Amino acid sequence: MSTITIITPTYNRADLLPRLYESLVRQTDKDFEWLVVDDGSTDKTEELIQQYCQTGAVGITYIRQENAGKHTALNRGIAMIRSELTFIVDSDDYLPEDAVAIILTYHRKYKGMSGLCGYSFLRCHQDGRVNTAYFPKDEMIATYLEARINGNIGGDKAEVFYTELLRRYPFPVFAQEKYMPEDVVWMQMSGPYRMVHINRNIYICEYLEGGLTNTGRNMKIRSPKGMVLRSETYLHDKKVCFRVRCKMMILYIIYGHFAGYGRKELFARVPGKGLCLALWIPSCLMYLIWRSALIMK
């Protein structure tokens, strides 16, 4: 069994998967396998992956499900992973050739430390720029909340999790909703577990038209219950800084309206009712603006 499983949820990315596949073939350390979870693609994804399986250049497992969203594809894939580490790599991104080698170097160094759930590395753009920012200290050991949220380091990083622990925190699923922000789970893990934050690039990202990152607000509006849950996850953690609490309260109210929750229900289920009251009117006005913009599209 390999030490790392690279899991790729994908939907209609047959044109981009070859770039990721070639980057996996070029890895200097082969102690990994590739799990592709096809979220109901209608292009030639299945045919392409079967061709890759026949070459034997990379150990590949392919599973397919009806289209239900990236988070459900991750749940299904993570449930069947048996390797020590799980590395989520999107289908429109790819890896530098030493990515697996770098991960394993740090895993050998830290795997015996208690209280860790994994490692957080850098993502870079194709031109070499670090996505958002470096960590303030290399090999900083801290929770996701401490390092990323209260540390004000936004943007995506490249997280590698201990599979056994990640499996304990499946992504919540709401009927008819196809989006769930990954930080819902990262925040849930942040209380009991820390990560090693490492200033090494193991991931090359490209934010494409039609990708989850760029489809933006409309995608989130169509999954409002998931977005409400995300805000609640932050608001229930007393260690979240005031700046982020305000942002999450505003989003809680806005998406609560889109989800059809009434005022009484929204007040009843959220902590910090004073903050909710203070931000209620501006949040409602913003909801009306967002709703108007959505209707006009």
C-alpha positions as CSV (number, residue, x, y, z in Angstrom):
1,M,0.0,0.0,0.0
2,S,1.2,3.5,-0.8
3,T,1.8,6.1,1.9
4,I,-0.2,8.9,0.0
5,T,-3.4,8.8,-1.9
6,I,-3.9,11.8,-4.2
7,I,-7.7,12.2,-4.5
8,T,-9.1,14.1,-7.4
9,P,-12.8,14.9,-7.6
10,T,-13.6,15.8,-11.2
11,Y,-16.5,16.9,-13.4
12,N,-16.1,17.4,-17.2
13,R,-12.4,18.1,-17.0
14,A,-11.1,15.6,-19.6
15,D,-9.3,18.4,-21.4
16,L,-7.3,19.3,-18.3
17,L,-6.7,15.9,-16.6
18,P,-3.8,15.1,-18.9
19,R,-1.7,17.9,-17.4
20,L,-2.3,16.6,-13.8
21,Y,-1.7,13.0,-14.9
22,E,1.6,13.9,-16.6
23,S,2.7,15.7,-13.4
24,L,2.0,12.5,-11.5
25,V,4.0,10.4,-13.9
26,R,7.0,12.8,-13.4
27,Q,7.0,12.5,-9.6
28,T,10.5,11.7,-8.3
29,D,9.0,9.6,-5.5
30,K,6.4,7.0,-6.6
31,D,5.1,6.2,-3.1
32,F,1.5,7.3,-4.0
33,E,-1.6,6.2,-5.8
34,W,-4.2,8.3,-7.6
35,L,-7.9,8.1,-6.8
36,V,-10.2,9.8,-9.3
37,V,-13.8,10.3,-8.3
38,D,-15.9,11.2,-11.3
39,D,-18.8,13.4,-10.2
40,G,-21.0,12.4,-13.2
41,S,-19.0,13.8,-16.1
42,T,-20.6,13.8,-19.5
43,D,-17.3,14.2,-21.5
44,K,-14.7,11.5,-22.1
45,T,-13.3,11.5,-18.5
46,E,-13.9,7.8,-18.0
47,E,-12.4,6.8,-21.3
48,L,-9.3,8.9,-20.6
49,I,-8.7,7.5,-17.1
50,Q,-9.1,3.9,-18.4
51,Q,-6.4,4.6,-20.9
52,Y,-4.2,5.9,-18.1
53,C,-4.9,2.7,-16.1
54,Q,-3.7,0.6,-18.9
55,T,-0.3,2.3,-19.1
56,G,0.6,1.3,-15.6
57,A,2.7,4.4,-15.1
58,V,0.7,5.4,-12.0
59,G,-1.5,3.3,-9.7
60,I,-5.0,4.5,-10.4
61,T,-8.4,3.8,-8.9
62,Y,-11.4,5.2,-10.8
63,I,-14.9,5.5,-9.3
64,R,-18.0,7.2,-10.7
65,Q,-21.1,8.7,-9.1
66,E,-24.1,10.7,-10.2
67,N,-23.4,14.4,-10.2
68,A,-23.9,15.6,-6.6
69,G,-21.0,18.1,-6.0
70,K,-17.3,18.0,-5.1
71,H,-17.9,17.5,-1.4
72,T,-19.9,14.3,-1.9
73,A,-17.2,13.0,-4.3
74,L,-14.7,13.6,-1.6
75,N,-16.8,11.8,1.0
76,R,-17.1,8.8,-1.2
77,G,-13.4,8.7,-2.0
78,I,-12.0,9.4,1.4
79,A,-14.2,6.6,2.9
80,M,-12.3,4.0,0.8
81,I,-8.8,5.4,1.2
82,R,-6.5,3.2,3.3
83,S,-3.1,5.0,2.9
84,E,-1.6,7.0,5.8
85,L,-2.0,10.4,4.0
86,T,-4.7,12.0,1.8
87,F,-3.9,14.8,-0.6
88,I,-6.8,16.6,-2.3
89,V,-5.7,17.8,-5.8
90,D,-8.3,19.4,-8.1
91,S,-8.6,18.3,-11.7
92,D,-7.6,21.7,-13.1
93,D,-4.4,21.9,-11.1
94,Y,-1.1,19.9,-11.1
95,L,2.0,19.2,-9.1
96,P,5.7,20.0,-9.3
97,E,7.7,16.9,-9.8
98,D,9.1,16.8,-6.2
99,A,5.7,17.3,-4.5
100,V,5.4,13.7,-3.2
101,A,9.0,13.7,-2.1
102,I,8.6,16.9,-0.1
103,I,5.5,15.6,1.6
104,L,7.2,12.4,2.6
105,T,10.2,14.2,3.9
106,Y,8.1,16.2,6.4
107,H,5.9,13.2,7.2
108,R,8.9,11.2,8.3
109,K,10.0,14.1,10.5
110,Y,6.6,14.7,12.2
111,K,4.5,11.6,12.0
112,G,5.2,10.6,15.6
113,M,4.0,14.0,17.1
114,S,0.7,13.8,18.9
115,G,-2.1,16.1,18.2
116,L,-1.4,16.6,14.5
117,C,-3.9,16.0,11.7
118,G,-1.6,16.8,8.8
119,Y,0.5,19.3,6.9
120,S,-0.3,22.6,5.1
121,F,2.0,23.5,2.2
122,L,2.0,26.4,-0.2
123,R,0.2,26.6,-3.5
124,C,1.8,28.7,-6.3
125,H,0.5,30.1,-9.6
126,Q,2.1,29.0,-12.8
127,D,4.4,32.0,-12.8
128,G,5.8,31.0,-9.4
129,R,4.0,33.5,-7.3
130,V,2.8,32.1,-3.9
131,N,-1.0,32.0,-3.7
132,T,-1.9,34.8,-1.2
133,A,1.0,34.6,1.3
134,Y,3.8,32.6,2.9
135,F,3.3,31.4,6.5
136,P,4.9,33.9,9.0
137,K,7.1,31.1,10.3
138,D,8.3,28.0,8.5
139,E,7.2,24.7,10.1
140,M,4.8,26.6,12.4
141,I,2.7,24.2,14.4
142,A,-0.8,25.6,14.9
143,T,-4.5,25.0,14.3
144,Y,-6.1,26.0,11.1
145,L,-7.9,28.7,13.0
146,E,-4.7,30.1,14.6
147,A,-2.6,30.1,11.5
148,R,-5.0,30.8,8.7
149,I,-8.1,32.6,10.1
150,N,-6.9,34.7,13.0
151,G,-3.5,34.9,11.2
152,N,-5.3,36.5,8.3
153,I,-3.7,34.3,5.6
154,G,-6.5,33.9,3.1
155,G,-6.5,32.0,-0.2
156,D,-6.0,28.3,-0.8
157,K,-3.1,26.2,0.5
158,A,-2.2,22.6,-0.2
159,E,-3.3,20.5,2.8
160,V,-2.3,16.9,3.3
161,F,-4.2,15.1,6.0
162,Y,-3.8,11.9,8.1
163,T,-6.5,9.8,6.4
164,E,-7.7,8.2,9.6
165,L,-8.5,11.6,11.1
166,L,-9.9,13.1,8.0
167,R,-12.3,10.2,7.6
168,R,-13.9,11.2,11.0
169,Y,-15.0,14.5,9.6
170,P,-17.1,13.9,6.5
171,F,-18.4,16.9,4.6
172,P,-22.0,17.7,5.6
173,V,-24.5,17.1,2.8
174,F,-27.8,18.9,2.2
175,A,-30.4,17.7,-0.3
176,Q,-30.3,19.5,-3.6
177,E,-27.2,21.4,-2.7
178,K,-24.0,20.7,-4.7
179,Y,-21.5,23.0,-2.9
180,M,-20.0,22.8,0.6
181,P,-16.9,24.9,1.5
182,E,-14.0,22.8,2.6
183,D,-13.2,25.1,5.5
184,V,-16.3,23.8,7.3
185,V,-14.3,20.6,7.8
186,W,-10.9,22.3,8.3
187,M,-12.5,24.4,11.1
188,Q,-14.1,21.3,12.8
189,M,-10.7,19.6,12.8
190,S,-9.0,22.8,14.1
191,G,-10.3,22.5,17.6
192,P,-8.7,19.1,18.5
193,Y,-5.9,19.1,16.0
194,R,-3.0,21.2,14.7
195,M,-1.1,21.2,11.5
196,V,2.5,21.8,10.5
197,H,2.5,24.9,8.2
198,I,5.4,24.6,5.7
199,N,6.8,27.2,3.3
200,R,7.4,24.7,0.5
201,N,5.4,24.7,-2.8
202,I,3.8,21.3,-3.7
203,Y,0.9,22.5,-5.8
204,I,0.4,24.6,-8.9
205,C,-3.0,26.2,-9.2
206,E,-4.9,27.8,-12.0
207,Y,-8.2,29.3,-11.4
208,L,-10.2,28.7,-14.5
209,E,-13.5,30.0,-15.9
210,G,-16.1,27.5,-14.8
211,G,-14.1,26.2,-11.9
212,L,-15.5,26.2,-8.4
213,T,-13.5,29.1,-7.3
214,N,-14.5,31.3,-10.2
215,T,-18.2,30.4,-10.3
216,G,-18.4,32.3,-7.1
217,R,-21.4,33.8,-5.4
218,N,-24.2,32.3,-7.5
219,M,-22.9,28.8,-6.7
220,K,-23.0,29.6,-3.0
221,I,-26.4,31.2,-3.2
222,R,-27.7,27.9,-4.7
223,S,-26.3,26.0,-1.7
224,P,-27.5,28.4,1.1
225,K,-27.9,25.8,3.9
226,G,-24.3,24.8,3.5
227,M,-23.2,28.4,3.6
228,V,-25.2,29.0,6.7
229,L,-23.6,26.0,8.4
230,R,-20.2,27.3,7.4
231,S,-20.9,30.6,9.1
232,E,-22.3,28.8,12.2
233,T,-19.1,26.8,12.4
234,Y,-17.1,29.9,12.8
235,L,-19.5,31.7,15.0
236,H,-19.7,28.9,17.5
237,D,-15.9,29.0,18.0
238,K,-15.1,31.6,20.7
239,K,-11.5,31.8,19.5
240,V,-12.4,33.3,16.2
241,C,-11.3,36.9,16.0
242,F,-13.8,39.8,16.0
243,R,-13.1,40.8,12.3
244,V,-13.9,37.3,11.1
245,R,-16.9,37.0,13.4
246,C,-18.4,40.1,11.9
247,K,-17.9,38.8,8.4
248,M,-19.4,35.4,9.2
249,M,-22.4,37.0,10.9
250,I,-23.2,39.0,7.8
251,L,-22.9,35.9,5.6
252,Y,-25.0,34.0,8.1
253,I,-27.8,36.4,7.8
254,I,-27.6,36.8,4.0
255,Y,-27.5,33.1,3.3
256,G,-30.1,32.4,5.9
257,H,-32.5,34.5,3.9
258,F,-31.6,32.6,0.7
259,A,-32.2,29.4,2.6
260,G,-35.6,30.6,3.6
261,Y,-35.0,30.7,7.4
262,G,-37.1,33.2,9.2
263,R,-35.8,35.9,11.5
264,K,-36.9,34.1,14.6
265,E,-35.1,30.9,13.6
266,L,-31.9,32.8,12.6
267,F,-31.8,34.5,16.0
268,A,-32.5,31.3,17.9
269,R,-29.7,29.2,16.4
270,V,-26.8,31.6,16.4
271,P,-24.5,32.6,19.3
272,G,-23.7,36.3,19.7
273,K,-27.2,37.6,19.4
274,G,-26.1,41.2,20.1
275,L,-23.8,41.1,17.1
276,C,-26.5,39.5,15.0
277,L,-28.9,42.4,15.9
278,A,-26.3,45.0,15.3
279,L,-25.5,43.7,11.8
280,W,-29.1,42.7,10.9
281,I,-30.1,45.7,8.8
282,P,-26.9,46.1,6.7
283,S,-26.9,42.3,6.1
284,C,-30.6,42.4,5.0
285,L,-29.8,45.3,2.6
286,M,-26.9,43.3,1.2
287,Y,-29.2,40.3,0.7
288,L,-31.6,42.4,-1.3
289,I,-28.7,43.6,-3.5
290,W,-27.4,40.1,-4.1
291,R,-30.9,38.7,-4.8
292,S,-31.5,41.5,-7.3
293,A,-28.2,40.8,-9.1
294,L,-29.1,37.1,-9.2
295,I,-32.5,37.7,-10.7
296,M,-31.0,40.0,-13.4
297,K,-28.6,37.3,-14.6
